[in-house]
Amino acid sequence: MSRRWGRVRPAITVVLALGTLLAGTGGAVATTGKGVRYAARTALAPGVDYRRFDYAGSHGTAHGHLLTVDLRRRDLSVDLLYPGTVTGRGTVSRLANTAHAVGGINADFFHMSETQHRGVPATGAPVGPAIAHGRQLKAAVPSSQRFGPSLPPGTSTENVLGIGSDRRARLDQLRLTGTVRSGRSTVALRGFNQYALPQNGVGAYTADWGSASRRRAVCGSDLRRADPCGRPTYEVTVRNGRVVKTSGSAGRGRIPPGTVVLLGREGGARFLRTLAPGRPVVVQSRLLPVSHRGDLRFAVGGYPILRDRTPLAGLENGTAATRTAAGYGDGGQTLYLMALDGNAESGAGLTVRELAGLMYALGSDSAVNLDGGGSSTLVTRAPGAARVTVRNHPTGGVERAVANGIGVFQAHGGRESK
């Protein structure tokens, strides 16, 4: 059963107040609350703080790093860090430096190499939906085709952490809705810039996808990621509303702006075979929030571990690992971004269940688990510094190139707050 934590946090309230008073001395002051032992606070910008902390887990003391962001400040914003395409990859420090972020962490799980599909290249694309600067970049792969720990009951790859135009963080789901229409024939769109399509589906790929091969999208099944690639496969290239090219296999290479590549498998491929060159085609797609009204300006995939101060039922509680997480409190007005040190340096990690407890102890009412292990990275930029500093100790001592991250921005620091 789920365990619910109460609303009152008297211990941590005192701790944070004490830490704020003592941080100005510049000393490494340690404060304690709800199992968390904090070092002194460092102000990166008005409304953005960084702190180191220790947290006692079942496998030893985990060492972590925390960014706290006051979303009520109009000069601050939070947005997606990504390399410019869905299938690009970059280290968190490079992504943050390029975007002039004050700080950031790695985010969604992503498609890496698979021994089951030999000869099919990894795409590097994220698992879940993604929205950057209000621009919808991609939809979620089928839950059976995700990478990462098992999903808690009642969650899916559509789950996201997002921020709306009201500047409040929230948990939601982003569901793809769309159609491919030609004359009197219409089929539902089942994919949008994603590395895996559902069986019998048709997916749309745009310039945001990048140059990676689309071959992986027709592999696996609605039951297992390791299942064989589907047959038949068919691609149709649409430019200026008309079919300009067809192919019996999935292609690769950059897609020009204003062009859409439709890829189908099984029944979806048979539909696309009816679209001859010159035929008019209309493709419509949109990611719609499931739980809340209003579009999200920023969203990234991650599965919930804490909702309304309650840990989700069925969270994994046996394997300790390096973790990255993001959460929010104060009605979505305070954002918490957290990464642990890598196991190679600290010797201790947390289970997913313990991670939910940690995020609550840090101040979150709701939180998501993000990609951990070798991907876990948190960076900060000191006031006036040209480049960010990696604050945690990534596993193996080297940053991993990742698909995306969560960045914090100050209005006069490069990117304007929305």
TORKOL-4160 file (C-alpha; in steps of 0.2 Angstrom, whole numbers, padded with zeros to 4 digits, m for minus):
418
<pt num="1" X="0000" Y="0000" Z="0000"/>
<pt num="2" X="0005" Y="0018" Z="m0002"/>
<pt num="3" X="0011" Y="0027" Z="0013"/>
<pt num="4" X="0006" Y="0045" Z="0014"/>
<pt num="5" X="0017" Y="0058" Z="0022"/>
<pt num="6" X="0009" Y="0073" Z="0031"/>
<pt num="7" X="0008" Y="0091" Z="0026"/>
<pt num="8" X="0018" Y="0097" Z="0041"/>
<pt num="9" X="0037" Y="0098" Z="0039"/>
<pt num="10" X="0042" Y="0107" Z="0055"/>
<pt num="11" X="0060" Y="0099" Z="0056"/>
<pt num="12" X="0065" Y="0104" Z="0038"/>
<pt num="13" X="0057" Y="0121" Z="0039"/>
<pt num="14" X="0069" Y="0125" Z="0054"/>
<pt num="15" X="0083" Y="0117" Z="0045"/>
<pt num="16" X="0081" Y="0127" Z="0029"/>
<pt num="17" X="0079" Y="0144" Z="0039"/>
<pt num="18" X="0095" Y="0140" Z="0049"/>
<pt num="19" X="0104" Y="0136" Z="0033"/>
<pt num="20" X="0099" Y="0152" Z="0025"/>
<pt num="21" X="0105" Y="0162" Z="0041"/>
<pt num="22" X="0122" Y="0153" Z="0041"/>
<pt num="23" X="0126" Y="0152" Z="0023"/>
<pt num="24" X="0131" Y="0170" Z="0022"/>
<pt num="25" X="0146" Y="0166" Z="0033"/>
<pt num="26" X="0154" Y="0156" Z="0019"/>
<pt num="27" X="0157" Y="0141" Z="0030"/>
<pt num="28" X="0153" Y="0123" Z="0027"/>
<pt num="29" X="0139" Y="0123" Z="0039"/>
<pt num="30" X="0129" Y="0107" Z="0042"/>
<pt num="31" X="0111" Y="0106" Z="0046"/>
<pt num="32" X="0099" Y="0092" Z="0048"/>
<pt num="33" X="0081" Y="0088" Z="0044"/>
<pt num="34" X="0071" Y="0072" Z="0040"/>
<pt num="35" X="0086" Y="0062" Z="0037"/>
<pt num="36" X="0095" Y="0075" Z="0026"/>
<pt num="37" X="0111" Y="0083" Z="0032"/>
<pt num="38" X="0114" Y="0099" Z="0022"/>
<pt num="39" X="0130" Y="0109" Z="0018"/>
<pt num="40" X="0129" Y="0128" Z="0016"/>
<pt num="41" X="0118" Y="0136" Z="0003"/>
<pt num="42" X="0126" Y="0144" Z="m0012"/>
<pt num="43" X="0116" Y="0157" Z="m0021"/>
<pt num="44" X="0118" Y="0156" Z="m0040"/>
<pt num="45" X="0106" Y="0169" Z="m0044"/>
<pt num="46" X="0091" Y="0178" Z="m0035"/>
<pt num="47" X="0079" Y="0163" Z="m0033"/>
<pt num="48" X="0091" Y="0149" Z="m0037"/>
<pt num="49" X="0101" Y="0140" Z="m0024"/>
<pt num="50" X="0113" Y="0125" Z="m0024"/>
<pt num="51" X="0117" Y="0114" Z="m0009"/>
<pt num="52" X="0126" Y="0098" Z="m0006"/>
<pt num="53" X="0118" Y="0085" Z="0006"/>
<pt num="54" X="0119" Y="0068" Z="0014"/>
<pt num="55" X="0105" Y="0056" Z="0015"/>
<pt num="56" X="0105" Y="0040" Z="0025"/>
<pt num="57" X="0098" Y="0025" Z="0014"/>
<pt num="58" X="0097" Y="0007" Z="0017"/>
<pt num="59" X="0113" Y="0004" Z="0008"/>
<pt num="60" X="0123" Y="0017" Z="0016"/>
<pt num="61" X="0124" Y="0036" Z="0016"/>
<pt num="62" X="0120" Y="0044" Z="m0001"/>
<pt num="63" X="0129" Y="0060" Z="m0006"/>
<pt num="64" X="0118" Y="0072" Z="m0016"/>
<pt num="65" X="0117" Y="0089" Z="m0025"/>
<pt num="66" X="0101" Y="0100" Z="m0025"/>
<pt num="67" X="0096" Y="0115" Z="m0036"/>
<pt num="68" X="0081" Y="0124" Z="m0029"/>
<pt num="69" X="0072" Y="0136" Z="m0040"/>
<pt num="70" X="0059" Y="0150" Z="m0036"/>
<pt num="71" X="0047" Y="0149" Z="m0050"/>
<pt num="72" X="0038" Y="0165" Z="m0044"/>
<pt num="73" X="0052" Y="0176" Z="m0050"/>
<pt num="74" X="0048" Y="0183" Z="m0067"/>
<pt num="75" X="0066" Y="0184" Z="m0072"/>
<pt num="76" X="0069" Y="0165" Z="m0070"/>
<pt num="77" X="0063" Y="0151" Z="m0082"/>
<pt num="78" X="0065" Y="0132" Z="m0084"/>
<pt num="79" X="0066" Y="0124" Z="m0101"/>
<pt num="80" X="0073" Y="0109" Z="m0110"/>
<pt num="81" X="0091" Y="0107" Z="m0113"/>
<pt num="82" X="0094" Y="0097" Z="m0129"/>
<pt num="83" X="0106" Y="0097" Z="m0143"/>
<pt num="84" X="0094" Y="0104" Z="m0156"/>
<pt num="85" X="0087" Y="0088" Z="m0163"/>
<pt num="86" X="0078" Y="0074" Z="m0154"/>
<pt num="87" X="0092" Y="0061" Z="m0159"/>
<pt num="88" X="0106" Y="0072" Z="m0154"/>
<pt num="89" X="0116" Y="0069" Z="m0138"/>
<pt num="90" X="0127" Y="0080" Z="m0128"/>
<pt num="91" X="0134" Y="0081" Z="m0110"/>
<pt num="92" X="0124" Y="0091" Z="m0098"/>
<pt num="93" X="0139" Y="0104" Z="m0096"/>
<pt num="94" X="0140" Y="0106" Z="m0115"/>
<pt num="95" X="0121" Y="0108" Z="m0116"/>
<pt num="96" X="0120" Y="0121" Z="m0102"/>
<pt num="97" X="0135" Y="0131" Z="m0108"/>
<pt num="98" X="0128" Y="0132" Z="m0126"/>
<pt num="99" X="0111" Y="0138" Z="m0119"/>
<pt num="100" X="0119" Y="0149" Z="m0105"/>
<pt num="101" X="0110" Y="0140" Z="m0091"/>
<pt num="102" X="0112" Y="0145" Z="m0073"/>
<pt num="103" X="0111" Y="0126" Z="m0069"/>
<pt num="104" X="0104" Y="0110" Z="m0074"/>
<pt num="105" X="0102" Y="0091" Z="m0073"/>
<pt num="106" X="0100" Y="0077" Z="m0085"/>
<pt num="107" X="0083" Y="0071" Z="m0088"/>
<pt num="108" X="0074" Y="0057" Z="m0098"/>
<pt num="109" X="0079" Y="0040" Z="m0101"/>
<pt num="110" X="0084" Y="0037" Z="m0120"/>
<pt num="111" X="0087" Y="0024" Z="m0133"/>
<pt num="112" X="0104" Y="0015" Z="m0132"/>
<pt num="113" X="0111" Y="0001" Z="m0141"/>
<pt num="114" X="0102" Y="m0016" Z="m0140"/>
<pt num="115" X="0109" Y="m0033" Z="m0143"/>
<pt num="116" X="0092" Y="m0040" Z="m0148"/>
<pt num="117" X="0092" Y="m0029" Z="m0164"/>
<pt num="118" X="0109" Y="m0032" Z="m0171"/>
<pt num="119" X="0113" Y="m0020" Z="m0186"/>
<pt num="120" X="0099" Y="m0008" Z="m0180"/>
<pt num="121" X="0108" Y="0008" Z="m0174"/>
<pt num="122" X="0104" Y="0016" Z="m0158"/>
<pt num="123" X="0095" Y="0033" Z="m0161"/>
<pt num="124" X="0099" Y="0042" Z="m0144"/>
<pt num="125" X="0081" Y="0048" Z="m0144"/>
<pt num="126" X="0072" Y="0050" Z="m0127"/>
<pt num="127" X="0058" Y="0039" Z="m0121"/>
<pt num="128" X="0045" Y="0051" Z="m0116"/>
<pt num="129" X="0037" Y="0067" Z="m0124"/>
<pt num="130" X="0047" Y="0083" Z="m0125"/>
<pt num="131" X="0042" Y="0101" Z="m0126"/>
<pt num="132" X="0055" Y="0115" Z="m0128"/>
<pt num="133" X="0051" Y="0134" Z="m0127"/>
<pt num="134" X="0033" Y="0129" Z="m0131"/>
<pt num="135" X="0038" Y="0119" Z="m0146"/>
<pt num="136" X="0032" Y="0101" Z="m0146"/>
<pt num="137" X="0047" Y="0090" Z="m0151"/>
<pt num="138" X="0041" Y="0072" Z="m0149"/>
<pt num="139" X="0028" Y="0060" Z="m0142"/>
<pt num="140" X="0031" Y="0045" Z="m0131"/>
<pt num="141" X="0036" Y="0027" Z="m0137"/>
<pt num="142" X="0025" Y="0013" Z="m0132"/>
<pt num="143" X="0027" Y="0008" Z="m0114"/>
<pt num="144" X="0033" Y="m0009" Z="m0119"/>
<pt num="145" X="0048" Y="m0001" Z="m0128"/>
<pt num="146" X="0055" Y="0010" Z="m0115"/>
<pt num="147" X="0072" Y="0009" Z="m0107"/>
<pt num="148" X="0074" Y="0011" Z="m0088"/>
<pt num="149" X="0067" Y="0003" Z="m0072"/>
<pt num="150" X="0050" Y="m0005" Z="m0072"/>
<pt num="151" X="0035" Y="0008" Z="m0072"/>
<pt num="152" X="0025" Y="0009" Z="m0056"/>
<pt num="153" X="0007" Y="0003" Z="m0059"/>
<pt num="154" X="m0004" Y="0016" Z="m0067"/>
<pt num="155" X="0010" Y="0026" Z="m0075"/>
<pt num="156" X="0016" Y="0026" Z="m0093"/>
<pt num="157" X="0029" Y="0033" Z="m0105"/>
<pt num="158" X="0017" Y="0048" Z="m0107"/>
<pt num="159" X="0020" Y="0054" Z="m0090"/>
<pt num="160" X="0030" Y="0071" Z="m0089"/>
<pt num="161" X="0036" Y="0084" Z="m0078"/>
<pt num="162" X="0030" Y="0101" Z="m0085"/>
<pt num="163" X="0028" Y="0119" Z="m0083"/>
<pt num="164" X="0013" Y="0129" Z="m0090"/>
<pt num="165" X="0011" Y="0147" Z="m0095"/>
<pt num="166" X="0005" Y="0150" Z="m0077"/>
<pt num="167" X="0024" Y="0147" Z="m0072"/>
<pt num="168" X="0019" Y="0132" Z="m0061"/>
<pt num="169" X="0026" Y="0115" Z="m0062"/>
<pt num="170" X="0015" Y="0100" Z="m0063"/>
<pt num="171" X="0014" Y="0081" Z="m0066"/>
<pt num="172" X="0004" Y="0077" Z="m0082"/>
<pt num="173" X="0003" Y="0065" Z="m0096"/>
<pt num="174" X="0005" Y="0071" Z="m0114"/>
<pt num="175" X="m0005" Y="0060" Z="m0127"/>
<pt num="176" X="m0002" Y="0061" Z="m0145"/>
<pt num="177" X="m0018" Y="0065" Z="m0156"/>
<pt num="178" X="m0017" Y="0067" Z="m0175"/>
<pt num="179" X="m0022" Y="0060" Z="m0192"/>
<pt num="180" X="m0015" Y="0057" Z="m0209"/>
<pt num="181" X="m0028" Y="0061" Z="m0222"/>
<pt num="182" X="m0028" Y="0059" Z="m0241"/>
<pt num="183" X="m0044" Y="0061" Z="m0250"/>
<pt num="184" X="m0057" Y="0051" Z="m0241"/>
<pt num="185" X="m0044" Y="0040" Z="m0233"/>
<pt num="186" X="m0039" Y="0044" Z="m0215"/>
<pt num="187" X="m0028" Y="0034" Z="m0202"/>
<pt num="188" X="m0024" Y="0039" Z="m0185"/>
<pt num="189" X="m0006" Y="0045" Z="m0182"/>
<pt num="190" X="0002" Y="0034" Z="m0169"/>
<pt num="191" X="0020" Y="0041" Z="m0168"/>
<pt num="192" X="0029" Y="0058" Z="m0168"/>
<pt num="193" X="0048" Y="0059" Z="m0169"/>
<pt num="194" X="0050" Y="0043" Z="m0158"/>
<pt num="195" X="0062" Y="0028" Z="m0159"/>
<pt num="196" X="0048" Y="0015" Z="m0158"/>
<pt num="197" X="0030" Y="0014" Z="m0166"/>
<pt num="198" X="0016" Y="0003" Z="m0160"/>
<pt num="199" X="0012" Y="m0011" Z="m0171"/>
<pt num="200" X="0002" Y="m0007" Z="m0187"/>
<pt num="201" X="0005" Y="0011" Z="m0183"/>
<pt num="202" X="0010" Y="0026" Z="m0194"/>
<pt num="203" X="0023" Y="0039" Z="m0187"/>
<pt num="204" X="0028" Y="0056" Z="m0193"/>
<pt num="205" X="0046" Y="0063" Z="m0193"/>
<pt num="206" X="0051" Y="0081" Z="m0195"/>
<pt num="207" X="0067" Y="0091" Z="m0196"/>
<pt num="208" X="0067" Y="0090" Z="m0177"/>
<pt num="209" X="0071" Y="0072" Z="m0178"/>
<pt num="210" X="0088" Y="0074" Z="m0184"/>
<pt num="211" X="0099" Y="0063" Z="m0195"/>
<pt num="212" X="0098" Y="0046" Z="m0186"/>
<pt num="213" X="0091" Y="0031" Z="m0195"/>
<pt num="214" X="0072" Y="0028" Z="m0193"/>
<pt num="215" X="0074" Y="0009" Z="m0194"/>
<pt num="216" X="0073" Y="0005" Z="m0176"/>
<pt num="217" X="0055" Y="0013" Z="m0176"/>
<pt num="218" X="0048" Y="m0003" Z="m0184"/>
<pt num="219" X="0056" Y="m0015" Z="m0172"/>
<pt num="220" X="0049" Y="m0023" Z="m0156"/>
<pt num="221" X="0031" Y="m0025" Z="m0152"/>
<pt num="222" X="0017" Y="m0019" Z="m0141"/>
<pt num="223" X="0022" Y="m0033" Z="m0129"/>
<pt num="224" X="0041" Y="m0033" Z="m0129"/>
<pt num="225" X="0055" Y="m0022" Z="m0134"/>
<pt num="226" X="0066" Y="m0037" Z="m0140"/>
<pt num="227" X="0053" Y="m0044" Z="m0152"/>
<pt num="228" X="0058" Y="m0044" Z="m0171"/>
<pt num="229" X="0056" Y="m0030" Z="m0183"/>
<pt num="230" X="0039" Y="m0028" Z="m0191"/>
<pt num="231" X="0035" Y="m0032" Z="m0209"/>
<pt num="232" X="0030" Y="m0024" Z="m0221"/>
<pt num="233" X="0038" Y="m0007" Z="m0219"/>
<pt num="234" X="0035" Y="0008" Z="m0230"/>
<pt num="235" X="0040" Y="0027" Z="m0230"/>
<pt num="236" X="0031" Y="0041" Z="m0239"/>
<pt num="237" X="0039" Y="0059" Z="m0240"/>
<pt num="238" X="0027" Y="0073" Z="m0240"/>
<pt num="239" X="0033" Y="0091" Z="m0245"/>
<pt num="240" X="0021" Y="0106" Z="m0247"/>
<pt num="241" X="0006" Y="0094" Z="m0244"/>
<pt num="242" X="0010" Y="0081" Z="m0258"/>
<pt num="243" X="0019" Y="0065" Z="m0259"/>
<pt num="244" X="0036" Y="0067" Z="m0267"/>
<pt num="245" X="0045" Y="0051" Z="m0263"/>
<pt num="246" X="0041" Y="0033" Z="m0257"/>
<pt num="247" X="0051" Y="0019" Z="m0251"/>
<pt num="248" X="0049" Y="0001" Z="m0245"/>
<pt num="249" X="0061" Y="0003" Z="m0230"/>
<pt num="250" X="0065" Y="0015" Z="m0216"/>
<pt num="251" X="0077" Y="0029" Z="m0221"/>
<pt num="252" X="0090" Y="0040" Z="m0213"/>
<pt num="253" X="0097" Y="0057" Z="m0215"/>
<pt num="254" X="0091" Y="0075" Z="m0211"/>
<pt num="255" X="0073" Y="0080" Z="m0215"/>
<pt num="256" X="0072" Y="0097" Z="m0223"/>
<pt num="257" X="0061" Y="0110" Z="m0214"/>
<pt num="258" X="0043" Y="0109" Z="m0221"/>
<pt num="259" X="0045" Y="0091" Z="m0225"/>
<pt num="260" X="0037" Y="0076" Z="m0216"/>
<pt num="261" X="0042" Y="0058" Z="m0218"/>
<pt num="262" X="0028" Y="0046" Z="m0214"/>
<pt num="263" X="0034" Y="0028" Z="m0208"/>
<pt num="264" X="0022" Y="0014" Z="m0207"/>
<pt num="265" X="0024" Y="m0004" Z="m0200"/>
<pt num="266" X="0012" Y="m0019" Z="m0204"/>
<pt num="267" X="m0006" Y="m0012" Z="m0207"/>
<pt num="268" X="0001" Y="0006" Z="m0206"/>
<pt num="269" X="0013" Y="0002" Z="m0221"/>
<pt num="270" X="m0001" Y="m0005" Z="m0231"/>
<pt num="271" X="m0010" Y="0011" Z="m0229"/>
<pt num="272" X="0005" Y="0021" Z="m0234"/>
<pt num="273" X="0007" Y="0010" Z="m0250"/>
<pt num="274" X="m0009" Y="0018" Z="m0257"/>
<pt num="275" X="m0001" Y="0036" Z="m0257"/>
<pt num="276" X="0007" Y="0038" Z="m0274"/>
<pt num="277" X="0019" Y="0052" Z="m0278"/>
<pt num="278" X="0009" Y="0068" Z="m0282"/>
<pt num="279" X="m0006" Y="0063" Z="m0271"/>
<pt num="280" X="m0011" Y="0077" Z="m0258"/>
<pt num="281" X="m0008" Y="0072" Z="m0240"/>
<pt num="282" X="m0013" Y="0082" Z="m0224"/>
<pt num="283" X="m0004" Y="0077" Z="m0208"/>
<pt num="284" X="m0010" Y="0084" Z="m0191"/>
<pt num="285" X="m0002" Y="0081" Z="m0174"/>
<pt num="286" X="m0003" Y="0088" Z="m0157"/>
<pt num="287" X="0002" Y="0083" Z="m0139"/>
<pt num="288" X="m0013" Y="0086" Z="m0127"/>
<pt num="289" X="m0011" Y="0086" Z="m0108"/>
<pt num="290" X="m0022" Y="0073" Z="m0100"/>
<pt num="291" X="m0025" Y="0080" Z="m0082"/>
<pt num="292" X="m0024" Y="0099" Z="m0084"/>
<pt num="293" X="m0031" Y="0112" Z="m0095"/>
<pt num="294" X="m0019" Y="0123" Z="m0104"/>
<pt num="295" X="m0003" Y="0119" Z="m0114"/>
<pt num="296" X="0014" Y="0116" Z="m0107"/>
<pt num="297" X="0028" Y="0128" Z="m0111"/>
<pt num="298" X="0041" Y="0115" Z="m0105"/>
<pt num="299" X="0039" Y="0096" Z="m0103"/>
<pt num="300" X="0051" Y="0081" Z="m0101"/>
<pt num="301" X="0048" Y="0063" Z="m0099"/>
<pt num="302" X="0050" Y="0055" Z="m0082"/>
<pt num="303" X="0039" Y="0043" Z="m0072"/>
<pt num="304" X="0031" Y="0048" Z="m0056"/>
<pt num="305" X="0037" Y="0042" Z="m0039"/>
<pt num="306" X="0028" Y="0055" Z="m0027"/>
<pt num="307" X="0011" Y="0063" Z="m0030"/>
<pt num="308" X="0003" Y="0074" Z="m0018"/>
<pt num="309" X="0015" Y="0069" Z="m0004"/>
<pt num="310" X="0011" Y="0051" Z="m0007"/>
<pt num="311" X="0024" Y="0038" Z="m0014"/>
<pt num="312" X="0016" Y="0028" Z="m0028"/>
<pt num="313" X="0012" Y="0010" Z="m0025"/>
<pt num="314" X="0024" Y="m0003" Z="m0032"/>
<pt num="315" X="0040" Y="0007" Z="m0032"/>
<pt num="316" X="0055" Y="m0004" Z="m0033"/>
<pt num="317" X="0063" Y="m0005" Z="m0016"/>
<pt num="318" X="0078" Y="m0018" Z="m0018"/>
<pt num="319" X="0091" Y="m0011" Z="m0029"/>
<pt num="320" X="0101" Y="0004" Z="m0024"/>
<pt num="321" X="0108" Y="0015" Z="m0038"/>
<pt num="322" X="0113" Y="0033" Z="m0043"/>
<pt num="323" X="0098" Y="0043" Z="m0046"/>
<pt num="324" X="0092" Y="0059" Z="m0054"/>
<pt num="325" X="0075" Y="0066" Z="m0049"/>
<pt num="326" X="0065" Y="0082" Z="m0051"/>
<pt num="327" X="0050" Y="0088" Z="m0040"/>
<pt num="328" X="0040" Y="0103" Z="m0035"/>
<pt num="329" X="0032" Y="0110" Z="m0019"/>
<pt num="330" X="0022" Y="0126" Z="m0014"/>
<pt num="331" X="0008" Y="0123" Z="m0027"/>
<pt num="332" X="0021" Y="0121" Z="m0041"/>
<pt num="333" X="0030" Y="0137" Z="m0037"/>
<pt num="334" X="0046" Y="0129" Z="m0031"/>
<pt num="335" X="0056" Y="0117" Z="m0041"/>
<pt num="336" X="0069" Y="0104" Z="m0034"/>
<pt num="337" X="0082" Y="0097" Z="m0046"/>
<pt num="338" X="0093" Y="0083" Z="m0038"/>
<pt num="339" X="0107" Y="0071" Z="m0043"/>
<pt num="340" X="0117" Y="0059" Z="m0033"/>
<pt num="341" X="0135" Y="0056" Z="m0034"/>
<pt num="342" X="0140" Y="0041" Z="m0044"/>
<pt num="343" X="0142" Y="0024" Z="m0035"/>
<pt num="344" X="0160" Y="0023" Z="m0040"/>
<pt num="345" X="0164" Y="0038" Z="m0029"/>
<pt num="346" X="0151" Y="0037" Z="m0015"/>
<pt num="347" X="0148" Y="0018" Z="m0013"/>
<pt num="348" X="0130" Y="0020" Z="m0009"/>
<pt num="349" X="0114" Y="0024" Z="m0019"/>
<pt num="350" X="0095" Y="0024" Z="m0016"/>
<pt num="351" X="0081" Y="0012" Z="m0021"/>
<pt num="352" X="0067" Y="0021" Z="m0031"/>
<pt num="353" X="0056" Y="0020" Z="m0015"/>
<pt num="354" X="0069" Y="0028" Z="m0005"/>
<pt num="355" X="0071" Y="0041" Z="m0019"/>
<pt num="356" X="0053" Y="0046" Z="m0016"/>
<pt num="357" X="0056" Y="0048" Z="0002"/>
<pt num="358" X="0071" Y="0059" Z="m0001"/>
<pt num="359" X="0062" Y="0070" Z="m0013"/>
<pt num="360" X="0049" Y="0073" Z="0000"/>
<pt num="361" X="0062" Y="0077" Z="0013"/>
<pt num="362" X="0070" Y="0090" Z="0001"/>
<pt num="363" X="0053" Y="0099" Z="0000"/>
<pt num="364" X="0044" Y="0091" Z="m0015"/>
<pt num="365" X="0025" Y="0087" Z="m0014"/>
<pt num="366" X="0026" Y="0078" Z="m0031"/>
<pt num="367" X="0042" Y="0071" Z="m0040"/>
<pt num="368" X="0048" Y="0060" Z="m0055"/>
<pt num="369" X="0062" Y="0048" Z="m0057"/>
<pt num="370" X="0074" Y="0053" Z="m0071"/>
<pt num="371" X="0088" Y="0044" Z="m0080"/>
<pt num="372" X="0101" Y="0038" Z="m0067"/>
<pt num="373" X="0117" Y="0028" Z="m0066"/>
<pt num="374" X="0130" Y="0035" Z="m0078"/>
<pt num="375" X="0119" Y="0048" Z="m0084"/>
<pt num="376" X="0116" Y="0057" Z="m0067"/>
<pt num="377" X="0124" Y="0075" Z="m0069"/>
<pt num="378" X="0120" Y="0091" Z="m0060"/>
<pt num="379" X="0129" Y="0107" Z="m0065"/>
<pt num="380" X="0129" Y="0125" Z="m0059"/>
<pt num="381" X="0136" Y="0142" Z="m0065"/>
<pt num="382" X="0144" Y="0153" Z="m0052"/>
<pt num="383" X="0139" Y="0171" Z="m0054"/>
<pt num="384" X="0149" Y="0179" Z="m0068"/>
<pt num="385" X="0157" Y="0163" Z="m0073"/>
<pt num="386" X="0159" Y="0159" Z="m0091"/>
<pt num="387" X="0156" Y="0140" Z="m0090"/>
<pt num="388" X="0146" Y="0128" Z="m0078"/>
<pt num="389" X="0154" Y="0117" Z="m0065"/>
<pt num="390" X="0149" Y="0098" Z="m0064"/>
<pt num="391" X="0144" Y="0097" Z="m0045"/>
<pt num="392" X="0141" Y="0079" Z="m0043"/>
<pt num="393" X="0153" Y="0065" Z="m0047"/>
<pt num="394" X="0147" Y="0056" Z="m0062"/>
<pt num="395" X="0149" Y="0037" Z="m0062"/>
<pt num="396" X="0167" Y="0033" Z="m0068"/>
<pt num="397" X="0172" Y="0051" Z="m0066"/>
<pt num="398" X="0166" Y="0056" Z="m0084"/>
<pt num="399" X="0150" Y="0064" Z="m0090"/>
<pt num="400" X="0139" Y="0054" Z="m0101"/>
<pt num="401" X="0132" Y="0061" Z="m0117"/>
<pt num="402" X="0113" Y="0062" Z="m0114"/>
<pt num="403" X="0097" Y="0065" Z="m0124"/>
<pt num="404" X="0091" Y="0080" Z="m0114"/>
<pt num="405" X="0091" Y="0089" Z="m0098"/>
<pt num="406" X="0082" Y="0102" Z="m0087"/>
<pt num="407" X="0090" Y="0119" Z="m0088"/>
<pt num="408" X="0087" Y="0135" Z="m0076"/>
<pt num="409" X="0089" Y="0152" Z="m0085"/>
<pt num="410" X="0090" Y="0170" Z="m0079"/>
<pt num="411" X="0083" Y="0183" Z="m0090"/>
<pt num="412" X="0099" Y="0193" Z="m0092"/>
<pt num="413" X="0110" Y="0178" Z="m0093"/>
<pt num="414" X="0106" Y="0173" Z="m0111"/>
<pt num="415" X="0089" Y="0166" Z="m0114"/>
<pt num="416" X="0074" Y="0177" Z="m0109"/>
<pt num="417" X="0062" Y="0170" Z="m0097"/>
<pt num="418" X="0044" Y="0167" Z="m0104"/>
